[in-house]
């Protein structure tokens, strides 16, 4: 699992660096050389989509995703553990839906091409089911940890 996390972590970094480089080159070519790069906005948009979804998978893994814990912090630790488990189970069900429907959506858009580069729009839409699958892997691990923590507390 650590190797998988390492791969996703480094993919996020590489996508981010590539997006920054493409955006910088676009600005440089457009405003300094007065000769904009072909399709750089489209590449940067594609990278931003993938960066967002890959980043959300890592946020789920490290439990850094945005959450409202107003109720959770006011209850005993045992109940907090149950809330974490319930949250992970609900997220798991949601991401199963994302994998299924995202795959269907990607397949549906396979025949559409992007305007500049003429590659399949499935590259954009496939970010959802692929990263939702990664999140499912992380959630299985998180659910196991939640159960282990609840057993150690005697729940």
Secondary structure, 3 states (H helix, E strand, C coil): CHHHHHHHHHHHHHHHHHHHHHHHHHHHHHHHCCCCCCCHHHHHHHHHHHHHHHHHHHHHHCCCCCCCCCCHHHCCHHHHHHHHHHHHHHHHHHHHHHHHHHHHHHHHCCCCECCCCCCECHHHHHHHHHHHHHHHHHHHHHHHHHHHHHHHCCC
